[in-house]
Amino acid sequence: MAGSSRRRRRQRQEWPPCPETPDEPTPQGPPALREVAVAERLSKKTCHAACSTSTITPGPDVWADLLDSMLHQIIALLSSFQDLLAFIGTCRSWRAALSSLPPAFSFNFPPLHLQTDMNYPHPRRNFIKYSHLSHLKWKLTDPAKETSSLCCSPSQNLWDRMCYLGCSFGYLIFSSLEQCVLVDVYSGAVVRPPKFKSTRNHELYYGILVASLNSPNSQLLLCSRTSMFQWQVGTDSWLEHPFCGERILQIVFFRGEIFAMDFLERLHRIRLVPQLIVQEVAVVWGEDMVVGLNFKPWLVVCSDMLLLVDLSVGIDALSGFSGTFKVFRLDFSVEPAKWVKVENLGNSALFVSLDRRNPTFSSMNPERWGGKSNCVYVAGAGSSENSNEAWTVVELGQEVPSTALCPTYNPMPIQTPNGHGNHPQNLWVLPSFVYGVEQ
């Protein structure tokens, strides 16, 4: 009996299977079908247990019949990703409420930390052309409950030689000379868009989804030195648009629009209809902006603000390599728009990774899940064999430890000549199924 109790306790610590969205265009092989079947049985059992407990007397199951608006209020109170898993595992109607969240909804729990485990020759060899994905594995950790993690790997075999292009809406994006693949970070499911027909696709360096895969407006954008490739999810071909601008470092979505930052730190607005257009946004840089040596800045959407997070670095004879985060808010009320320095983040925290192709996040009231306000969470320290911390927390204005920026105390390995690494490093991510179909 005691052994059975211990086994039950251990089972409760495991993360449940990924809930599948019926409309998601993910190829379903035999392993994936088994995962879906297991998830469905677990959901039915959980729902039946809840119903049998709450309906001792005849009557409707009031819990399963709650309005979506009320379920959305419950989701807003959740303080960890595992709380969300418990919520959507209650029954089918509660799981469906997650897909009907309004586009402007923001979760009150932090993103998951993704730490890759790939057999590279050396962490500093970011200059290699392709990543070997035959043994690709990664670990997901919830900052709100660090004692629990989940190890993942692709559900299908991938080519040995593929280049990492970024992470978007819960998918890692890779490409080879003629094929692009998307790997779900939570379930490991692999999506294979149609093959390329252009001879210049070997220059691809960045990829991003403009909406979740289960959205009717979902599209995948890939950037090369001379073109931007556009794939409407569900179609069998790509559109190629000439692009002669500087390399795109990052793309974010703000107030229903797409903004991009290029290698020269210029801001652009991207429009997809009636045709793809990349237009520079006139922005005034304040005198208190970047001074001296710096990393390229991050764009972060925080509530109703578009922020620029800059890391100003320096080399001191005594302390060595160090840096300080500065944050600026884009003021659209003036013409042209202007970056205005933010002295304090208030009750918000920001999440960034060293590779700007990876998504950035913000969290309101992080104390609810054990976090800290007015801080930047950097997913970078875990790439060192001598580091025990998967990420670093730095208060705005305080000195950033050199180990958070580069475990080898050398800033050069972080950036390749193209401004990007060619394999995934530690990053922050939300699984694909948390994004509603309306986004």
N, C-alpha and C positions, 0 to 999 in steps of 0.2 A: 504493500500500500504506500509506504514512504517513497519507494522508487517510482511509483506511478505519479505521485504528487510532484516529484522533482522533474519528471519528464514533461508534465503539463506546464510547469513554470517555465521550462526552457522553451517550449513551443510558443508560449505567449510572447517571448522576446523576439521571435522571428518576424520579419516583414512579410505581409501577405502578398500573393501574386498580383501583378499589375492588372487592374481592371481595364478591359478592352473596350474601345468605342466602336460600335457596329459600322459607322460610316468611314472609319479610317482606312485608307487604301494601302494597308500593310499586307504583303503576301503571307498567306497562312500555310506553312508546311505542317507536317505531322507533329513536330515538337510544339509549335505555336498553338495548334489545335488542342493538344493535351493541356497546355497552360490555360487556355481559355476555358476548357471544360472544368478544370479544377477550380478556377476562380469562380465560375458560375455556380458550381456545387457549394462552395464555401459561402457565397452570398445567399443562396437559397436556404442553407442550413441556418445561417445567422438570422436571416429574416424570419424564418419559421420559429426559431427559438424565441425571438423577441415578441412575435405575435402570440405564441402560445402562453407566454408569461403575462402579457398585458391584456389578454382577452379571456380571462377565466370565465366571465359571464358573456353570453351571446351579445354581439354588437360589432360594428365596423372597426377595423384596425386604424385608429386615429393617428398613430405614428406614421404609418405608411402613406396616409392621405393628407399629410401636411402640405400646405401651399409652398411653391418654390420660393416665394418671397420670404417666408418664415425660415425655410431651410437655409437660404442665403444668409440670414442673420445669424444662424447657428454657425455656419462656416466662418463667418467673420470673427467669431469668438474663439476659434481653435488656435492653439498656441504652438503647435508643432506639426510637422509633416505626418508623423505617425498618428496624431489625432485625426488628421484628414483621412488616412487609410481606414481607421476604425469607423469614421462617419460613413464613407462610401461603401463599407462592407456590411452596413446594417441591412439594407435591402435594395431592390432594383430602383425604386422611386427616389431614394436618397442619392444613389449613384448618379441617376439621371439629372438631378438638380445641379450637380457640379458642371455639367456641360451647358447649362442654361445661365451661367453667371454672366452678368453684363460686362461689356468690354472694359469698362473703367475700373472693374473690381481689382483690389489688391489684397493679397493674403497678409495676415498678421503674424505669420511665422517665417523664419528665414529660408533661403534656398538651400538645397543640399550641396555638400562639398563633394566633388568628384576628383578622385586621385587615381591616375592611371598607373598600371603596372605592366610595362612593356620592356622587353629584353633589348634595350639599346646598348650599344658599345660603351657609352659614357654620357652622363647627364649634360655635359657641356657641348656635345656634338650636335648642335642644332642646325649645322650647315648641311647635314645629309639631305639628299634630294627627296627620298621617299621613306615612309615608315613601314616596318615589317609588321603586318597585322595578323599573321597566322596565329599568334598567341596573345592577341589583344585582350586585356582584362582591366577592370577598374573597380574601385570601391566607392560606394555612396555613404556619406555620413551626415546625420542630422545634427546641426549645431545645438539644437534645443535638447537633444538626447544623445550625447556623444558616445555613450556606452554601447549603442546599437548601430550596426552598419550592415550593408548589403553588398556582396561581391557579385559582379555581373560580367558577362561576356557576350559577344554576338551569337545569335541563334543559328547563323549560317556561316560557312567558311567564306573568308574574304581573300582577295588577292594579297600576295605577300608584299607587293610594292604599290603603296598608295600614299598620296600627299594629303595631309590634314588641312582643311579649309575653314573650319570654325564649328561653332555649336549654336543651334538655334531651335527654339520651341521644343527643347528636350531631345534633340537629335544631334549626334556627332556627324559631321559632313566630311567625306573623303572623296578623292578623285584619283583616277589613273589616267593613262593617255587617252582612253576612249570611253571610260565609264565613271559615273558618279554614284556613290552609295550613301545612304543615310542610316545611321544605327541608333535605335532608341536607347537612351541611357538607362532606362529603368527595366524594360523587358528584354532588351537585346535584339528585338525584331529588326530586320534589315529591309529597307525599301530601296529598290533599284529603278531610278528614272531611266528613260530611253538613252541609248548611246549617242555620243556626239558625232557630228559630221564635219566639224571644222578641223582644219589642220593646225590651228593655233591653240587648242585647248590645253596643251602641255604647259602653258604659261599661267594656268589658273592659280590664284593665291588666296582667294576669299570666297566664302559662300554663306548665304543666309536665306532663311524662309521669311516671307513677308506675312505669313499667317500660319496657324497650326495646320497640320496635314489634313485634319478632318473638317477644315473650313472650306466652303464652296469657292472662296476667293484665294485659296492658297497657291502661292507661286514660289519657286526657288530661283534665286539670283546668284550667278557665279561671275566673279570678276577676273579678268586677265589683263595683261598690259595693254592690249589693243581693243578689247571687246568686253561687253557685258552679255552674258547668256541668260535667257529667261525661259523657264519651264512652267507652264500651267499644269498643276498637279492633275493627273488623270489623262492628259493628252499623250501622244506618242512622238512628239517632236519638240525641238528647241527653237527659239528665236535668237538671233545674234544681232546685237546692236554695236556699231562702232563706238569706241570709247578711247579718247586720247588724253584724258586728264591724268592727274597724279594718282598713285595707288590709293585705294580706299582702305583706311585702317579700321573703321567701325561704322556700323549702321544701327540706328535706334528708331523706335516708334514713339512719337510724341503728339498728342492731341489729334490723332487720326492721320498724321503725316509721317513721311519717312525722311530722316535726316542722316547725313553721312559726314564723317570727318576724314579728310585725306591726309597724305603723308606730310603735306606742308601746313597742316593744322587749319585748313580752310573748311568752313561749314558749307554743306550743299543740301539742297532739297531734291528728293527723287520722286518723280511722278511716273506712274505706270500706265495711266489712261489719259487720252486715247492712244498714246504711244509712250515709250520709255524716254524720259527727259531728266537729265542731271543738271541742275541750275545752282550756281553759287549764291549763297546768302550773304548779303553785305553785313558785316559785323565789325564793331569797333573794339579793339583790344585796349584795355586799361593799362595805365603805367605800372600798376602793381601786379601785372601778370608775370609770366615766366621770366626768371632772371638766371643766367648761367646755364650749366649743364642740366638737362632734364630728359625724362622719358616722354614719349608722345602721350598726350592727355587722353583720358577716358571721358566718354559721354555717359551720363547716368540720368535716367528719368526718376525723379523723386516727387511723388504727389503731383502737383500742378506745375512743377519747375523742371526745366532742362538744365542740368548741371554739367560743368566741365571740371573734372578732377585732375589736377596737375601734380606731378611729383617732381619737385625741384631737388636735384641731388648735388652733392659736392664731395670733395676729398680733403679731409683734414689730416694734418700731420700726426695728430694724437689719436683721434677717434677713428680714422680711416674713412671708408666709404659709407655715407649716410644720406638721408633725404628727409624731406618734409612735404606732407600733402597740403595743397591749397585747393579751395573749391570756389568756383565762380558760377553765378546764375545768369542765364541769358535773359536780358530784359527786352521783351518784344514791344513794350509800350512806347519806345522811342524809335526814331528812324534816322539812320540805320540802327539795328539792334545792337546792344552793348553787353559785354560781359561785366558783371558786377560782382565784386568779391563777397563771399559769404564767410562771416567770422565764426559762426556757430551753426551746426546742423540741427539744433534744437532736440526734439525727441525722435530723430531719425538716425539710422545707420546705413552705410553704403557698402556694397560688396563688389570687389573688382578682382581681376586676375591679371597676371603679367602680360598675357597675350590679349591684345585689344579686340581680336576677332571673337573672343568668348563673350557671352552676355554679361551685362552688369545689372545689379538689382539694388533696391532700397527697401528698408524695413521701418515701419512706424512703431513707436513704443517697443523697442527691442527688449526692454526689461521684462515684458510679459513672458518671454521664453528664455530668460536668463542672460540676455545680451546686454550691450552697453550703447547708450545714445551718444551722438556726436563723435562717432568712431567710424573708421574705415577698416573693413575686414578684407585682408589681402590673402588670396589663395595662391601661395607661392613657396612658402618655407618647406613644404613637405617634399620637395624634389631633392632634398639633400639626404644622403644616407645617414648623416650624423644628427639630423633634426628629428625631434620627437613631436613637434607641433605641425599639424597639417595646414594651419593657417595662422596669420598674425593679426592681432587687433591693435590698431593705432588710433589714439585720440587725435582729432583734428588739431593741427598746429604743433604736435609733439614730434620728436625725432623718430624716423622709421628705422628699425634695426636693419643692419646690412644683411642679415640672414633672411629677412623677409623679401628682399629684392633679388639677391643672388647668393645662394649658400656658399659659393666659392669666393666671395668677396671681390668679384670681378664683374663689372656691369656688362662687359662685351658679349658673353654667351647668351644673354637674354634676347638680343636682337640679331637677326641675320641681316645680310645685305639688303634683303627685300623688306625689312622691318617686321618679319614674322618668323616664327619657328615652323618647322615642317612636321612636327608631331604634337599631339595634344599634351598640354601640361595640366597642372592642377587648375580647377575652375569651379565656378558656382553654376548651378543649374536647377531648373524645376522640370520634373518629368512631363512628358507630352500630354498626359491625360488630364492635367490640371487646367489646361487651356480650353475654354469653351468654344463651341463651334461658331459663335457670333464674332469672335475676335478676328 
